[in-house]
C-alpha cells in the first residue's frame, strides 16, 4: 500500500504539471495562429495527457465502500454518487427509473447426512463477512423449495457429460446434482438440463475461487424484466402477472444454490459408485474420491427466496454534439454488484467517471464534439441486463435511427492482458487507438505492441455471448458494439472478496491498467464522435464472414446443403465495403465546407451506421425471437461448435442428418444470406430494383 500511495502521489504532481503545461500550450497555440481554434488533434492529445491513476483509485474506493445489490438502498447511493459526479462537471445529467421484478434470498441450508448417522450443515456464506451487509450466496430467480436425495457429480452438466454418466451406469433421476461452472453453459442452461433428466436440485461450485468465495449469479433465461418482455418496464406501465406462462418460462423448474469449492470437496470426497472418466479427474481442480455417486450420503436441500418489485436507476450524462446532435455515441457500464464490486463492475464505473472528468476538461478548453456523446450507468445488470434492456426497448426506434455505436466496459480490470471484443467494422480503429495508449505493464511500450506480442498478432473476439450490456444494443437493436476487458478471469468473481483491497493487492495495485482501459475507451468514443467520416471499415466484416463460411462448409461436408447464398451475399458485402472505403477516402481529401459536401458526408455516414442493422431479422432466432442478429447471438445449445450464425447453429444442433433437418438448416442459411445482403444494400445506400 505504501508503494501505491507514493505512486498515486507522484501521479497527482505529474498530472498537475501536464495540465499546466497543456493550458500554456493551448494559449500559445491560440496566439500563434492569431486566435484560430484548437484542432481536434489538440483535444485528442489533451485527453491522453490528462490521464491519472489517482482519480481512478479514488472513484473506485468510494464506489466499493459498501455492497450495492440492485434494488437496495446502498445501490441507490451509488446511483446518486454517479449522478453527483456528472453534475459537478457541469454535464447534462438525468436519471431514468424502471420498476422491475428482482429476486432475493430469505433462507437456505444444505445438510449432509452420512451413513454413520452423523450430520453436517454446510457453510453457505463466505467467512469473515456479515450477512447484514453482504447478501448470502444465492441464485436469483431460483424457485423456492426443498429436495432430499443422493448427490451425484454431473461435471459441467453438458449433454456429453450425461452421456458419459449413462455409459457408466449412473442414473441421475432423483439425485441432487453437483455441477462445476464452465463448459460453455450458462447457469440457467446447467439447471434446466439437469431438470430435464429428473435431477431434484443443483449445487453449483466454481473451481479456483478465492479463500472460500462463493459465486452468486442469476439463473433466469433471457434479458430484461420478465414482467415487461419487449417493452420498457416503466412505472405504471403494462406488467404481466408473475404466473403468466411467458414469465414462468423464464425461471428454472428446479431449485439451485451456489456453494464454495471447499463445500463441494466435502461432498465429492464422500461419493462412491463408478469411477469418474479420466478426463474429468484430470481437469478437476479440487479434491474428490474420484467417484461419481450417487451417494451414499444424502443431502437435505432447502431454499426460500422472494421475487418482488423494485426500482432500478439508470444514470446518464449527455454531451450534445455541435454539428450532428442527432447522432449518438454511447459509452456504457453497469453499476450494480452482487457484493462490493471492485472488479465487477466498478473498475468499469471508475473508468466511466474518469472519462467524464477528462471530457469535461476538454469542454472547458473549448471542445464540443461533432456528434452527441452519452455516458450510461446501468442498473440491475447482474439480474439479466435489466437496466440497459429496459432502456433499449423503450428507445428502440431512436436508437435504431440515430445510434452510431455502443462501447461497453463491464469489468475494466480483472488482471493482466488486453481482451477486446467487437463487431468487425471496429477492427482497424481499435488497432489504431491501441498504438496511442501506453502499456500499463511494460514501460516504454504501447498497448498495441504488448497486445500483439502476447497473441502473435491482432486478436479480437466477437460478441455472440450474452454476458454484458452490449447484448440488447447489438443483438436486439443492431447497433455496432465493443466490449473490453483487461485480464481474462479473476478468482473473486461474484464473491464477497471482490473488494477494493483485492484490487490494490492483486488486480491492479498501481491502477495503470485502469488508465489503459480508460484511454482506449475514451479515445474510441472521441474518434467516433469527432471524425467527419465515421471510421468504420466493413472489409474485415466481409473477411470474417468468409472465414465463418469456410468453417461451416467443413462442418456440413457430405450433406446436401448449399452455402452458395451466404457466399454470394458476402461477396456483395465485400464489394460494397470496398466502394465505401474509396468513397470515404475521396471525401476525406475534399476540404470543401459547403452544404452539398456536408450532405454527402452525412449520407455516407448514415450508410456506415445503418449497415449493422441489416444483419437483424424481424422474426428473430427460432425459439428466442427477441434476439434478432443473424451473425452474432446466443445459440439455443451452448455446446454448439459454432459461435457465429446462431440461427444456423441452432438448426444444426437439432439435426440428425435427415432430409427434413437439412431443409431446416438450408432455410436458416437463406435467412442469414438475406441478412448479409441487407447489410450490403444498406452500405451501398441503394434500393433493390
N, C-alpha and C positions, 0 to 999 in steps of 0.2 A: 504493500500500500504506500510505503514511503516513496518508492520509485514512481508509482502512479501520480502521487501528489506533486512531486518535483517536476514530472513531465508535464502535467496539466498546468503548473505554474509557469513553466517555460512557454507553453502554448499561448497563455494569456499575453505574455510580453511579446511573443513573436507575432501574434495576431494584431496586437495594438500597433506594432511597428509597421506591419504590412498595410493595415488600414490607413495610417497616417501617410505612408508612402504613396498609396494609390489615390488618396484625396489630393495630395500635392500633384501627382502625375495628371490627375483629372483636370485640375485648373490650369496646369501648364499646357496641356493639350488644347484646352479651350483658347488660351491666349495665343498659342502658336498658330492655330487655324482661324484666327480672327472670329472667335465666338461660334465656330461650327460645332454642331452637337457631337458628342462622343459616338463612336461606331458600335455596332453590335459586337465586334471583336473585343472592344474595350470592356463591355459588360460581361462577356463570356470569361475573359481572363480575370476580371474582378471577382466573379463568382468563385473561380478556382482558388484565388489567393485569400479569400475570406474564410477558408476552412479553419476550424478549430476543434480539437478533441475535447476541450474544456466544456463548451456548451453542450455537446452531445452527452457527456458524462453527467452533467447537471440535470438535463432533461430526464435522462433515464433514472437517475436516483429519485427524482420527485415522482415519476410515474409508478415506481415499484415500491413505494413505502408501504402499501397495503395490497392484499389480494383484491382483484376487482372483476369478479364474475358478472357477466351481463345481467341486467335486471336488478342489481343490488345498489345500495346507497354508495359504497365506495366506487362502483363503476360510474355512477353519475358524477362523482367528484373528479374522476379523470376526464370526463367529457367537459366539465366546467374548466378544468385546467387547460385543456387544449383550446377551448373557446377563448379563454382569457389571454392566452399566448397570442393567438391570431389577432385579437383586438388590440393588444398592446403594441403590435406592429402596424396598426392603422390599416389592416386588411379588412375588406368587406367580409363580414362573418355572419353565418346563420346556422341554426340547428333544425334538423328535421327529425321528428319523433314518429315512431311506429308502435302500435300496440300488438304484441305478438305472443304466441304460446311458447313458453320456455319450460324447462324441466329441472327439478331439484331433488336431492335425496332427503329422506326423512330417517330411515333406519336401514341398516344392512348387517348381516352376520353370515359367517361361513364357519361351521363347526365340523370337525373331523371326528368320526367315531371309529376307533381301531378295534381289530379282532379281540385284543386282550381287554376290551371294555373301557380302555382309557379314552379320554375326550380332550380335544384341543381346539380352542377357539382361535382362529387365525387373526392376526393383527391386520386390519384393513387400511389403517391410516399410516402415514409416514411418521417415524419417530421424531420427537422434538418440536412438533407444531401443534398449536392449539386449534381444536376443531371449531372453536367460537370464531376463529378468523379465517382459517383455510378450510375450504369445503372438503368434506370427506370424499375420497375417491369413488366415482360412480360413472355410469354410462347414461348420458342424457337421453331421455325418451324410452329407456328400458321399461317394460311393463312391470308392475309390482306383482309379487307373489312369492311362493316358496317351492322348493324342489328337494327331493331326497333320493339319492341314488349313488351308485358306484362311480368313481372318477375313471375317465379314460382319456389318454393322451391323443389328441387329434392333429398334432403337428401344426401346420398353418391353416388347417381346415379347408384345404383345396379339394377339388374333385379327385385329383390323383392321390391325395392323402387318404381319402375314404376308400378308394380302390385298393390301396396298399393295406389298409386296415382289414378290409374284407378278405383279401388274399391270405392274411394271417389268421383268419378265423375269428376276428374281433367283431362282435355285434354291439353297435353304439346306441341302439334304441334303448331309451330309459336311463341312459347314463348322464352324468354331469361332465360335460366336455371341458378339457383343459387345452387351451389353444395359445400358441405363441404368435405375437404380432409379426406381420411381414407376409412374404409370399405374394405380394401384389394385390391382396384383397383389402377392402375397407372393413372397418369393424362391423358395419351392417351386413356386408356380404358373408363374413365369418359366421355371424349369429344366424342369419337366415339359411345358410347351407346346413348348419347343424340342426336347425329346427326341421328342415325338410327330411332329415334322416331320423327323426324321433328323439333327438337329444333333448333332455329336460331343461337344462340351463347351461350357460357357458361362463367359465372363469378364464379371463384373458390376461396374459402377462407379457411384458416386454423385456427381452434379454439386454443385459448391459446397463440397466438403469442405475442411477447414481445413489448409493447408500440407502437402499430400501425404498427408492422412489416408486410411485405408482402412477401409471399413465391414464389420466382421465380422458374422456372423449365422448363424442355423440355416436349413437347407433341408429339415428334416423336416416332414412334414404332421401335423396333429392335435396334441393336447395330451397331456402326461404321459409317463411312462416307457413306451417302446414294448414292453417285455417284460412289463408288467402292465396291459394295456388294460382299464380298467373297474374295477380293484381297486387298493388301495394297495400300493405296492412295498416292503413291509416285509421286513426281513432274515429269511431262511429261509422266506419266503412263496413262493407259486407264481410261477414265471418261465417265459415262453415261450422256446423256442430262438431264437437270433438268425436262423436260416434259416427260421423259421416264416413262411408266407405272410402272416399277419396282421402280422408285424413288418416283413417286407421291403417290403410295400406302403407303409409309412410313409416309406421312403427314396427319393430320386430314382434314376433309372436311368442318368443320365449325370453326369459329373464337372462341378464348377463351382468357381470361385475368385473372391473379390473382388479388385479392383485399384483403384489410385488414379485420379483423373481425369487426372493427368499421364501415367500409363502408357496410359490409354485414348486420350489425344490422340495419342500416338506411333503407335498402331495406326490410328486414324481418319484421320490426315493421310496415311497411306500407301495408303489404299484407292483403287481405281479402279472402273470399272464405271458403271452408271446413276447419275444424279443422285438425291440424297435428295429426297423430297417436300418442297415448300416449308414445310409446317407443321413438319416435323421440323427442318429447318435453322433456322427462325425461333426455335424453342424451345430448341435445343441451346445449352448454356452453356459448351461447350469448343470448342477449335479442331478443325477437320476439313477434309478435302479436299472435303466436300460430296458425296461419292460413297458408294455402298452396298457395293461389293465384289461378289462375293468376290475377295479378293486384290488385287494379285498376290503380296503377301508370304505366307509360310507361317508357321504358329505350331506350335511343338512344346510341348505342354502336359503336365505331369506333376503328379499329386497323390498323396501317400501319407498316409493317416490311420489312426487306430486307434479302434475302439469298445471301451470297456472299462467294467467295473462300478466304480462309485464311490459313496461315501456322501455324501448331502446332508443338511443340517441346518436344520430349521425351528425358530425360537425364539419362544416365547410368553410374554407376561405377562398375568395374569388379575386383574381387579378384580371380586371377587364381589359380585353385586347383593344388596341388603338385603331387598327385597320380592319380586322376581321373579328369583331366581338362575338359573332355567332358561330365561331369555330372553337371547339373546346379541346384542350389538352388536360387530361385528368391524371393526377397522382393520388394513389390510394394505399391506405394501410389500416388494418383493423386495430382497435384499441383495447377491446375486452380480452381477458385472460382467465384461464382456469384457476391460476393462483397469482403469484407475483408478476409473472410475465416478462422477466428481464430480456430473455431471448424472444420468446413467442408471446406477444408480438411487439413489445415496446422498444426493442432495439430499432425496429422499423418506425415506430411512432417518434422516437427521438430524432431519427433521420428526417422525418417529415417536418418536424418542428424546426430543425436546423435549416432545411431548405426554405421554409417560410422566412426565417431570420435573414438569410442571405439574399433572397429575392427582395425583401423589404429594403435591405441596404442598397441594392441596385436601383430600386424605385426612388430612394432618397437622392441618388446621384442622377436621376432624370430618366431612368429606364421605364419604358412602357411596352410590353410585348405586343407583337403584331396580332397574335391570337389570344383568346382568353385561357388562363390557367386556373384550374380548380383543384385545390388541395382537399382531399376527402379523408376523414377519420371515421371509420366504420365501427359499428357496434354489433355484438352478437354473432360474430363470425364463427366462433367456436361451436355454436349450436347448429351450424349448417349455412354459413354465409348469409345470415338472415338480414342484417342491416343493409348490405350492398345489394342483395337481391330485391328487397322490397323497393329500394330507390330506383334500381334499373327498371323494374316492372312499372313503376309509377311514371317514369320519364322515358319510356321506350321510344316513342316517336321522336322526341327531341334528340335523344342520344343517337338514334339511327340516322338522323339527318344532319347532325352538327358535330359529332364527336370525331376528332382526328385520331386519338389514341388513348388507351388506358395503360398506365405504368404502375404496376403493383410491387410493393415490397412488404412482405409479411415479417419473417424473421430476418432482419437485415444481417445479423451476425450470429452464426452458430459455431464458428471455428475457422480454420484456415481454408483458403481456396475460393475462387470466384466461380459461381454456378448460375449463369443466366439461362432463362428460357424465354423464347419469343415466338411470335408468328414471323415467318421468314423475311418479310419485307423490311424488317428492322436490322437484319444481319450486318449489312455494311455500315450503317450508322452506329450501332453498338460497338463494333470493332474500332471504328474511328474514335469514338469517345474514350475507350479504354486506353488509347495512346496518350490521352491528355491527363490521365489521373495517375498519381504515384502509387506504386505497390506498397501496401502497408507493412509487409513483412520482409522487404528487401530494399535497403537504402540505395538510392540512385537508379532504381529500376521502375519502369512503368508497369501498371497493372497488365497491360497488353503483353509485355514481354514475359512476365511471370505466368500469366494465364496460358499463353500459347506454349511455353516451355513445358508446363505441367501436363498438358494434354497433347503434346506433339502436333500442335496446330490449333485452329479455332474450333472450340466445342460449344455449341449452343443447343440446348434441349428445346423440345416443343411443348405445347400446352394442352395435351389431351387429358391430363389429370384434373380431378375436381377437388382441389386441395387448398384453394385460397380465393380471394375476392375477384380475381380476374375472370373466374368462370362465368358469372352472369353477363359480363361485358362481352366476352368472346363467344361463348357457346350459345347464348340466347340473343344477344343484340348484334353480334358480328363486328365488334369494334376491335381494330388491331391492338394487340396486347403484349405486355412484357411482364415477366416476374423474375426477381433477382434475389439471390442469397449469397452471403459469404459464409462458407462452411456447408458441408453436406448434411451431417447428422449431429445431434448432441444428446448426451446421456440424461439430461434433466427434462426432457420433452414432456410437457403437460403434468409435471410433478411439482410438489411444494418446494423443490430445490431450485427451480428456475427463478433465481433471485439476483439482485444486484451483486451480492457477494460472489456468486458463481461467475458472473460476467467478469468482474475485476480480477478474479483469481485464475480463471480458466479460459473464458471465451474470448476476451479482448482486453487485456489488462491496461493497455495504453490508449484504447479507443481509436486506434488508427484504422482498423478495419471498418469501423463505423464511418470514419472520414471518407474512406474509399467508396463505400456503397452510396453515401450521400452525394459524393461528387458525380458518380456515374448517373445516378437517378436524376439529380438536378440538371445536369448538362444535357441529358437526353430530352427532358422536357423543354429546356431552353431552346434547343435547336428546333424541336417540333413546333414551338410557339413562335419562333423568330424567323426561320428561313423563309424567304419569299416563295420558293418552291419546296414543297414538302419533301424531306429527304428519305422517301420510300423507294426501294428498288425491288421489283417483283421478279427479276430474273432468278434470284435464289429460291423464290417460292416455286417457280416452274421446275427448277432443278430438283428440288425436294420432292415434288410430285412425281417426277420421272423416276427417282430412286424408289419411292413407295411402289410404283407400278412394277418395277423390276422385282422387288421383294414379293409382291403379290403374285406375279407371274410364276415364280418358283413354287410358291405355296399351292397354287392351283394347277400345277403341271399335271397333265394327264386327264384333266376334266374338261368336259365340253362347254367351256366358258370362255367368252371373248373379252379381252381387256382393251380392244380397239377403241371403244367410246372414250375411255379415260385418256388413252394415248393421243387421240386426235384433239381432244379438248385441251390437254396440257400443251400440245404444240401451238394451239391457238393462243393460249395464255402467254407462252414464251415469246411469240411474235408480237403480241400487244405490249409486253413488258419492254421489249427492245425498242419498239416505236416510241413508247412513252419516255424512255431514257433519252433518246435522241431529241425528242421534243423539249424535254426539260433542259437539256444542255443548251439548246438554242435560246430558250427563254432566259436562262441564267446569263448568257452573254449579251442579251438585249437589255441595255441600261435605260431604255425609254421609261418615262413615268406617266405617259398619257393614259387616259381611261381605257382605251382599246387594249393596250398591252396588259394593264392591270386585270382586265376581264379575261384575257387569255390565260394569265397565271391562275386566276380563280377557277376557271373551268378545268384546267389541268389538275389542280389540287383536289377538286371535287372528285375527279376520276380516280386519283390515287387513294383518296379517303374511302370512297364507296366500293372499291373493288372487293374488299374483305367481306362486305355484306352479301356479295354474290354467292359466297360459299354456304349461306343459310338456305335451308329448305323449309317451306312453310309448314309442312306436315311433321317435321322433326324426325328424330330417330324412332324406329319401331319399338314400342313399349316404353319409351321415355321421350314423349313428344315435346317436352319443354326444351330439351337440348336440340338445337337446330343446325349446328355446324357440321357439314358433311366431311370435312378433312380432319378436324380435331374435336375430340369429345370423348365422353366415357363409353366404355364398352359394357354391354349387359353382363358379359362374362369377364371378370377381372383376370382370368387365366389365359385370355386370348394372346396369341403370338403377335398380334398387330396392335400397335399403339397409334394408329392413324386410320383414316377411313372407317369410322366407328360403325356406320351402317353395314358396310361390307363385312367387317369383323364380326358383328352380331349374327349376320346371316350364315357365315362360315361356322361359327360356334354351334349353331343349331343343326348343321348339315351332317348327314351320314353318307353323302355321296350320291344319293338317288336323283332322278330327273326332276322331281318337284323341288328338292332343295337347291339344285343347280339353277333352276328358274328363279328362285328367290334371291340367290347370290347375283345372278345376272341383272335382276331388277335393281338391286342396290348399286351395282356398277353403273347402270344407266343414270340413276339418281345422282350419284357422285359426279359423273361426267357432266350432267346438266348444270350442277353447281359450279364446276370449274369453268364451264362455258359462260355462265352468267358473270363470273368474276372477270373473264377475258373481255366480254362485251362492255362491262362497266368501265374497265380500264381503257378501252377504246373510246368510250363515250358515244357509241353508235347504237341505234335501234336495229333489231334483226329485221331485215326486209327480204 
